[in-house]
Amino acid sequence: MAHEKYQELLHTLHECMVACNHCYDACLQEDDVKMMTPCIRLDRECADICGYLAQAITRGTPYVAELASVCAKICEDCGNECKKHEQEHCQKCAEICFTCAEACKNVA
């Protein structure tokens, strides 16, 4: 199977998707949700692209490099936004987003 060579990336994509979904949900619980809007939006974008890339890899897409490049950009943007916030969920999300961005860049 073609996706077997991407096992490490698939694991990282899943971790990033989970972290972004958690951050998204936790941001919605913050007192000033409006201030968290950019973070919430990027959490959704990042979780969605990570999930999509993982699905595309497992079905053998010929566009792994192109999708990984887009995923890296979104992960990096999400990480940069999350690191602006002091909340622990944002800081943890930023860390895994940067890790995922690097993993995607290595494939792109």
Backbone as JSON Lines, residues from 0, in Angstrom:
{"i":0,"aa":"M","n":[0.84,-1.19,0.0],"ca":[0.0,0.0,0.0],"c":[0.88,1.26,0.0]}
{"i":1,"aa":"A","n":[0.5,2.21,-0.8],"ca":[1.28,3.43,-0.95],"c":[1.35,4.25,0.33]}
{"i":2,"aa":"H","n":[0.29,4.22,1.13],"ca":[0.26,5.05,2.33],"c":[1.17,4.55,3.45]}
{"i":3,"aa":"E","n":[1.7,3.33,3.33],"ca":[2.56,2.78,4.38],"c":[3.82,3.62,4.58]}
{"i":4,"aa":"K","n":[4.32,4.25,3.51],"ca":[5.52,5.06,3.66],"c":[5.24,6.39,4.35]}
{"i":5,"aa":"Y","n":[3.96,6.7,4.57],"ca":[3.57,7.95,5.22],"c":[3.05,7.73,6.65]}
{"i":6,"aa":"Q","n":[3.37,6.61,7.27],"ca":[2.81,6.31,8.59],"c":[3.14,7.37,9.63]}
{"i":7,"aa":"E","n":[4.36,7.86,9.64],"ca":[4.73,8.88,10.63],"c":[3.95,10.18,10.38]}
{"i":8,"aa":"L","n":[3.83,10.56,9.12],"ca":[3.06,11.75,8.79],"c":[1.6,11.56,9.17]}
{"i":9,"aa":"L","n":[1.04,10.41,8.88],"ca":[-0.36,10.15,9.24],"c":[-0.58,10.28,10.74]}
{"i":10,"aa":"H","n":[0.36,9.79,11.52],"ca":[0.26,9.91,12.98],"c":[0.3,11.38,13.39]}
{"i":11,"aa":"T","n":[1.21,12.15,12.81],"ca":[1.34,13.57,13.14],"c":[0.1,14.34,12.71]}
{"i":12,"aa":"L","n":[-0.43,14.04,11.54],"ca":[-1.65,14.7,11.07],"c":[-2.8,14.44,12.04]}
{"i":13,"aa":"H","n":[-2.9,13.21,12.51],"ca":[-3.97,12.88,13.46],"c":[-3.79,13.65,14.77]}
{"i":14,"aa":"E","n":[-2.57,13.68,15.28],"ca":[-2.3,14.43,16.52],"c":[-2.65,15.9,16.36]}
{"i":15,"aa":"C","n":[-2.32,16.47,15.23],"ca":[-2.58,17.88,14.98],"c":[-4.09,18.13,14.89]}
{"i":16,"aa":"M","n":[-4.78,17.26,14.19],"ca":[-6.22,17.39,14.07],"c":[-6.89,17.34,15.44]}
{"i":17,"aa":"V","n":[-6.47,16.41,16.28],"ca":[-7.03,16.28,17.63],"c":[-6.72,17.53,18.46]}
{"i":18,"aa":"A","n":[-5.47,18.01,18.4],"ca":[-5.09,19.2,19.16],"c":[-5.88,20.42,18.71]}
{"i":19,"aa":"C","n":[-6.05,20.58,17.42],"ca":[-6.81,21.72,16.9],"c":[-8.28,21.64,17.29]}
{"i":20,"aa":"N","n":[-8.85,20.45,17.23],"ca":[-10.23,20.3,17.66],"c":[-10.39,20.61,19.14]}
{"i":21,"aa":"H","n":[-9.45,20.17,19.95],"ca":[-9.5,20.48,21.38],"c":[-9.35,21.97,21.62]}
{"i":22,"aa":"C","n":[-8.41,22.61,20.94],"ca":[-8.19,24.04,21.08],"c":[-9.44,24.81,20.65]}
{"i":23,"aa":"Y","n":[-10.02,24.41,19.55],"ca":[-11.25,25.02,19.03],"c":[-12.33,24.99,20.1]}
{"i":24,"aa":"D","n":[-12.56,23.83,20.67],"ca":[-13.6,23.66,21.68],"c":[-13.28,24.48,22.94]}
{"i":25,"aa":"A","n":[-12.03,24.44,23.37],"ca":[-11.63,25.18,24.57],"c":[-11.72,26.69,24.34]}
{"i":26,"aa":"C","n":[-11.38,27.16,23.14],"ca":[-11.49,28.59,22.84],"c":[-12.94,29.06,22.94]}
{"i":27,"aa":"L","n":[-13.87,28.21,22.55],"ca":[-15.28,28.56,22.64],"c":[-15.75,28.72,24.09]}
{"i":28,"aa":"Q","n":[-14.98,28.18,25.03],"ca":[-15.33,28.27,26.45],"c":[-14.69,29.48,27.13]}
{"i":29,"aa":"E","n":[-13.83,30.18,26.41],"ca":[-13.14,31.33,27.0],"c":[-14.12,32.48,27.26]}
{"i":30,"aa":"D","n":[-13.81,33.31,28.25],"ca":[-14.67,34.45,28.59],"c":[-14.81,35.42,27.42]}
{"i":31,"aa":"D","n":[-13.72,35.69,26.72],"ca":[-13.75,36.62,25.59],"c":[-13.62,35.83,24.28]}
{"i":32,"aa":"V","n":[-14.72,35.2,23.9],"ca":[-14.71,34.36,22.7],"c":[-14.4,35.19,21.45]}
{"i":33,"aa":"K","n":[-14.88,36.42,21.43],"ca":[-14.65,37.27,20.25],"c":[-13.16,37.47,20.0]}
{"i":34,"aa":"M","n":[-12.38,37.63,21.07],"ca":[-10.94,37.79,20.91],"c":[-10.3,36.51,20.35]}
{"i":35,"aa":"M","n":[-10.94,35.38,20.59],"ca":[-10.4,34.1,20.15],"c":[-10.83,33.71,18.73]}
{"i":36,"aa":"T","n":[-11.61,34.56,18.08],"ca":[-12.15,34.23,16.76],"c":[-11.09,33.82,15.74]}
{"i":37,"aa":"P","n":[-9.98,34.56,15.6],"ca":[-8.98,34.11,14.62],"c":[-8.4,32.73,14.97]}
{"i":38,"aa":"C","n":[-8.22,32.47,16.25],"ca":[-7.71,31.17,16.68],"c":[-8.71,30.07,16.36]}
{"i":39,"aa":"I","n":[-9.97,30.32,16.67],"ca":[-11.03,29.34,16.4],"c":[-11.1,29.03,14.91]}
{"i":40,"aa":"R","n":[-11.07,30.07,14.1],"ca":[-11.14,29.88,12.64],"c":[-9.96,29.04,12.13]}
{"i":41,"aa":"L","n":[-8.76,29.37,12.58],"ca":[-7.58,28.63,12.11],"c":[-7.55,27.21,12.68]}
{"i":42,"aa":"D","n":[-8.04,27.02,13.9],"ca":[-8.15,25.66,14.43],"c":[-9.01,24.79,13.51]}
{"i":43,"aa":"R","n":[-10.13,25.34,13.05],"ca":[-11.03,24.59,12.15],"c":[-10.33,24.31,10.83]}
{"i":44,"aa":"E","n":[-9.71,25.34,10.25],"ca":[-9.02,25.15,8.97],"c":[-7.94,24.08,9.08]}
{"i":45,"aa":"C","n":[-7.17,24.16,10.15],"ca":[-6.06,23.24,10.34],"c":[-6.56,21.81,10.57]}
{"i":46,"aa":"A","n":[-7.53,21.64,11.44],"ca":[-8.07,20.3,11.69],"c":[-8.63,19.7,10.4]}
{"i":47,"aa":"D","n":[-9.33,20.53,9.63],"ca":[-9.93,20.04,8.39],"c":[-8.88,19.62,7.36]}
{"i":48,"aa":"I","n":[-7.84,20.44,7.16],"ca":[-6.84,20.1,6.15],"c":[-6.02,18.89,6.6]}
{"i":49,"aa":"C","n":[-5.74,18.78,7.89],"ca":[-5.01,17.6,8.38],"c":[-5.84,16.33,8.17]}
{"i":50,"aa":"G","n":[-7.12,16.41,8.47],"ca":[-8.0,15.26,8.24],"c":[-8.1,14.91,6.77]}
{"i":51,"aa":"Y","n":[-8.21,15.93,5.94],"ca":[-8.32,15.68,4.5],"c":[-7.05,15.07,3.94]}
{"i":52,"aa":"L","n":[-5.9,15.62,4.33],"ca":[-4.64,15.07,3.83],"c":[-4.47,13.62,4.26]}
{"i":53,"aa":"A","n":[-4.82,13.31,5.49],"ca":[-4.72,11.92,5.95],"c":[-5.62,11.0,5.11]}
{"i":54,"aa":"Q","n":[-6.83,11.44,4.85],"ca":[-7.74,10.64,4.02],"c":[-7.19,10.47,2.61]}
{"i":55,"aa":"A","n":[-6.69,11.57,2.05],"ca":[-6.16,11.52,0.68],"c":[-4.97,10.58,0.58]}
{"i":56,"aa":"I","n":[-4.1,10.61,1.59],"ca":[-2.94,9.71,1.59],"c":[-3.4,8.26,1.63]}
{"i":57,"aa":"T","n":[-4.36,7.95,2.47],"ca":[-4.79,6.56,2.61],"c":[-5.53,6.04,1.39]}
{"i":58,"aa":"R","n":[-6.01,6.93,0.55],"ca":[-6.64,6.44,-0.68],"c":[-5.71,6.56,-1.89]}
{"i":59,"aa":"G","n":[-4.44,6.89,-1.62],"ca":[-3.44,6.85,-2.67],"c":[-3.44,8.04,-3.62]}
{"i":60,"aa":"T","n":[-3.78,9.2,-3.12],"ca":[-3.81,10.38,-3.99],"c":[-2.44,10.64,-4.64]}
{"i":61,"aa":"P","n":[-2.45,11.1,-5.88],"ca":[-1.19,11.49,-6.51],"c":[-0.77,12.92,-6.12]}
{"i":62,"aa":"Y","n":[-1.57,13.58,-5.29],"ca":[-1.34,14.98,-4.93],"c":[-0.78,15.16,-3.53]}
{"i":63,"aa":"V","n":[-0.08,14.17,-3.01],"ca":[0.44,14.26,-1.64],"c":[1.31,15.49,-1.46]}
{"i":64,"aa":"A","n":[2.24,15.73,-2.35],"ca":[3.16,16.86,-2.2],"c":[2.42,18.19,-2.2]}
{"i":65,"aa":"E","n":[1.5,18.34,-3.13],"ca":[0.76,19.6,-3.23],"c":[-0.11,19.83,-1.99]}
{"i":66,"aa":"L","n":[-0.82,18.81,-1.57],"ca":[-1.67,18.93,-0.39],"c":[-0.84,19.14,0.87]}
{"i":67,"aa":"A","n":[0.3,18.47,0.95],"ca":[1.18,18.64,2.11],"c":[1.71,20.07,2.19]}
{"i":68,"aa":"S","n":[1.96,20.68,1.05],"ca":[2.43,22.06,1.02],"c":[1.36,23.0,1.58]}
{"i":69,"aa":"V","n":[0.12,22.82,1.16],"ca":[-0.99,23.63,1.66],"c":[-1.19,23.37,3.16]}
{"i":70,"aa":"C","n":[-1.12,22.12,3.54],"ca":[-1.29,21.75,4.95],"c":[-0.2,22.4,5.81]}
{"i":71,"aa":"A","n":[1.01,22.4,5.34],"ca":[2.12,23.02,6.08],"c":[1.85,24.5,6.32]}
{"i":72,"aa":"K","n":[1.37,25.2,5.3],"ca":[1.08,26.63,5.42],"c":[-0.02,26.87,6.46]}
{"i":73,"aa":"I","n":[-1.09,26.11,6.39],"ca":[-2.2,26.29,7.32],"c":[-1.76,25.94,8.74]}
{"i":74,"aa":"C","n":[-1.02,24.85,8.9],"ca":[-0.52,24.47,10.23],"c":[0.37,25.56,10.81]}
{"i":75,"aa":"E","n":[1.23,26.11,9.99],"ca":[2.12,27.17,10.44],"c":[1.32,28.41,10.87]}
{"i":76,"aa":"D","n":[0.33,28.79,10.06],"ca":[-0.51,29.94,10.39],"c":[-1.27,29.69,11.69]}
{"i":77,"aa":"C","n":[-1.79,28.49,11.85],"ca":[-2.52,28.15,13.07],"c":[-1.59,28.19,14.27]}
{"i":78,"aa":"G","n":[-0.41,27.63,14.14],"ca":[0.56,27.66,15.22],"c":[0.95,29.07,15.62]}
{"i":79,"aa":"N","n":[1.13,29.93,14.62],"ca":[1.48,31.33,14.91],"c":[0.36,32.05,15.64]}
{"i":80,"aa":"E","n":[-0.88,31.78,15.27],"ca":[-2.01,32.4,15.97],"c":[-2.13,31.84,17.38]}
{"i":81,"aa":"C","n":[-2.05,30.54,17.53],"ca":[-2.2,29.92,18.85],"c":[-1.13,30.39,19.83]}
{"i":82,"aa":"K","n":[0.08,30.56,19.35],"ca":[1.16,30.94,20.27],"c":[0.99,32.36,20.8]}
{"i":83,"aa":"K","n":[0.11,33.15,20.2],"ca":[-0.18,34.49,20.7],"c":[-0.97,34.46,22.0]}
{"i":84,"aa":"H","n":[-1.61,33.34,22.28],"ca":[-2.51,33.23,23.43],"c":[-1.84,32.44,24.55]}
{"i":85,"aa":"E","n":[-2.04,32.87,25.77],"ca":[-1.37,32.24,26.92],"c":[-2.05,30.96,27.4]}
{"i":86,"aa":"Q","n":[-3.25,30.69,26.95],"ca":[-3.96,29.5,27.4],"c":[-3.14,28.24,27.06]}
{"i":87,"aa":"E","n":[-3.16,27.3,27.99],"ca":[-2.38,26.07,27.79],"c":[-2.81,25.32,26.54]}
{"i":88,"aa":"H","n":[-4.11,25.27,26.28],"ca":[-4.58,24.54,25.09],"c":[-4.05,25.18,23.82]}
{"i":89,"aa":"C","n":[-3.92,26.5,23.81],"ca":[-3.37,27.19,22.63],"c":[-1.87,26.91,22.49]}
{"i":90,"aa":"Q","n":[-1.15,26.93,23.59],"ca":[0.29,26.67,23.54],"c":[0.58,25.24,23.07]}
{"i":91,"aa":"K","n":[-0.19,24.27,23.56],"ca":[-0.01,22.88,23.13],"c":[-0.37,22.72,21.66]}
{"i":92,"aa":"C","n":[-1.42,23.4,21.25],"ca":[-1.84,23.33,19.85],"c":[-0.76,23.92,18.94]}
{"i":93,"aa":"A","n":[-0.2,25.06,19.35],"ca":[0.86,25.69,18.55],"c":[2.02,24.72,18.37]}
{"i":94,"aa":"E","n":[2.4,24.05,19.43],"ca":[3.54,23.13,19.38],"c":[3.31,22.02,18.36]}
{"i":95,"aa":"I","n":[2.15,21.37,18.41],"ca":[1.89,20.27,17.47],"c":[1.67,20.81,16.06]}
{"i":96,"aa":"C","n":[1.12,22.01,15.93],"ca":[0.95,22.6,14.59],"c":[2.31,22.81,13.92]}
{"i":97,"aa":"F","n":[3.28,23.31,14.68],"ca":[4.62,23.52,14.12],"c":[5.28,22.19,13.77]}
{"i":98,"aa":"T","n":[5.08,21.19,14.6],"ca":[5.61,19.86,14.3],"c":[4.99,19.3,13.02]}
{"i":99,"aa":"C","n":[3.69,19.46,12.89],"ca":[2.98,18.97,11.71],"c":[3.41,19.74,10.46]}
{"i":100,"aa":"A","n":[3.59,21.05,10.61],"ca":[4.03,21.86,9.46],"c":[5.37,21.36,8.95]}
{"i":101,"aa":"E","n":[6.28,21.07,9.85],"ca":[7.61,20.55,9.45],"c":[7.49,19.19,8.77]}
{"i":102,"aa":"A","n":[6.65,18.32,9.33],"ca":[6.46,16.99,8.73],"c":[5.89,17.12,7.33]}
{"i":103,"aa":"C","n":[4.96,18.05,7.15],"ca":[4.36,18.25,5.81],"c":[5.39,18.84,4.85]}
{"i":104,"aa":"K","n":[6.21,19.76,5.32],"ca":[7.25,20.34,4.46],"c":[8.23,19.29,3.99]}
{"i":105,"aa":"N","n":[8.49,18.31,4.84],"ca":[9.42,17.23,4.45],"c":[8.87,16.35,3.35]}
{"i":106,"aa":"V","n":[7.56,16.33,3.19],"ca":[6.9,15.53,2.16],"c":[6.62,16.37,0.9]}
{"i":107,"aa":"A","n":[6.41,17.66,1.11],"ca":[6.03,18.56,0.0],"c":[7.16,18.73,-1.01]}
